[in-house]
Amino acid sequence: MPKMYGSMLCPDCVEAKEYFEKINYKYDFVNITESMANLKEFLHLRDTRKEFDEVRSFKYVGIPAILTDDNKIIIGDDVFKIK
C-alpha cells in the first residue's frame, strides 16, 4: 500500500488527505510530527532519494510526499495528479 508522509500541521498535507478521501485513494499515513520514529523514517527517505534533491536545495521539508507501491516518490502539488 502507498505511504503518504505528512503532518496535520501542514495545510498542504491536510488538503492532500481530503483529496485522497474524495477520490477514494487508499494509503497509509505517516504523520512525521507524531513521533520521532516517523520523523526519522521520513528524513531517511528524504535524505537518500534523488527525487528530493530540489526540495532539499530550497530547504523545504518535502511534504506531502507519497512513496508508491512501485517505489516511486511523488512530492508536493504532484500528489494532486493522482487519480
Contacts in CASP RR format, 6 or more apart in sequence:
PFRMAT RR
TARGET T0000
AUTHOR 0000-0000-0000
METHOD contacts of the structure
MODEL  1
MPKMYGSMLCPDCVEAKEYFEKINYKYDFVNITESMANLKEFLHLRDTRK
EFDEVRSFKYVGIPAILTDDNKIIIGDDVFKIK
1 26 0 8 1.000
1 27 0 8 1.000
1 28 0 8 1.000
1 69 0 8 1.000
2 25 0 8 1.000
2 26 0 8 1.000
2 27 0 8 1.000
2 28 0 8 1.000
2 66 0 8 1.000
2 67 0 8 1.000
2 68 0 8 1.000
2 69 0 8 1.000
3 27 0 8 1.000
3 28 0 8 1.000
3 29 0 8 1.000
3 30 0 8 1.000
3 66 0 8 1.000
3 67 0 8 1.000
4 13 0 8 1.000
4 16 0 8 1.000
4 17 0 8 1.000
4 20 0 8 1.000
4 27 0 8 1.000
4 28 0 8 1.000
4 29 0 8 1.000
4 30 0 8 1.000
4 64 0 8 1.000
4 65 0 8 1.000
4 66 0 8 1.000
4 79 0 8 1.000
5 30 0 8 1.000
5 32 0 8 1.000
5 41 0 8 1.000
5 42 0 8 1.000
5 45 0 8 1.000
5 63 0 8 1.000
5 64 0 8 1.000
5 65 0 8 1.000
5 66 0 8 1.000
5 67 0 8 1.000
6 13 0 8 1.000
6 29 0 8 1.000
6 30 0 8 1.000
6 31 0 8 1.000
6 32 0 8 1.000
6 33 0 8 1.000
6 42 0 8 1.000
6 63 0 8 1.000
6 64 0 8 1.000
6 65 0 8 1.000
7 13 0 8 1.000
7 31 0 8 1.000
7 32 0 8 1.000
7 33 0 8 1.000
7 63 0 8 1.000
8 14 0 8 1.000
8 31 0 8 1.000
8 33 0 8 1.000
9 33 0 8 1.000
10 61 0 8 1.000
10 63 0 8 1.000
10 64 0 8 1.000
12 63 0 8 1.000
12 64 0 8 1.000
12 76 0 8 1.000
12 77 0 8 1.000
13 63 0 8 1.000
13 64 0 8 1.000
16 64 0 8 1.000
16 76 0 8 1.000
16 79 0 8 1.000
16 80 0 8 1.000
17 29 0 8 1.000
19 25 0 8 1.000
19 79 0 8 1.000
19 80 0 8 1.000
20 27 0 8 1.000
20 82 0 8 1.000
23 82 0 8 1.000
23 83 0 8 1.000
25 82 0 8 1.000
27 66 0 8 1.000
30 38 0 8 1.000
30 41 0 8 1.000
30 42 0 8 1.000
31 38 0 8 1.000
32 38 0 8 1.000
32 39 0 8 1.000
32 41 0 8 1.000
32 42 0 8 1.000
32 63 0 8 1.000
33 39 0 8 1.000
42 63 0 8 1.000
42 65 0 8 1.000
45 52 0 8 1.000
45 65 0 8 1.000
45 67 0 8 1.000
45 73 0 8 1.000
46 52 0 8 1.000
46 55 0 8 1.000
46 56 0 8 1.000
46 62 0 8 1.000
46 65 0 8 1.000
47 56 0 8 1.000
49 73 0 8 1.000
51 73 0 8 1.000
51 75 0 8 1.000
52 62 0 8 1.000
52 65 0 8 1.000
52 73 0 8 1.000
52 75 0 8 1.000
55 61 0 8 1.000
55 62 0 8 1.000
55 75 0 8 1.000
62 75 0 8 1.000
62 76 0 8 1.000
63 76 0 8 1.000
64 75 0 8 1.000
64 76 0 8 1.000
64 79 0 8 1.000
65 73 0 8 1.000
65 74 0 8 1.000
65 75 0 8 1.000
65 76 0 8 1.000
65 79 0 8 1.000
66 73 0 8 1.000
66 74 0 8 1.000
66 75 0 8 1.000
66 79 0 8 1.000
66 82 0 8 1.000
67 73 0 8 1.000
68 74 0 8 1.000
74 81 0 8 1.000
74 82 0 8 1.000
END
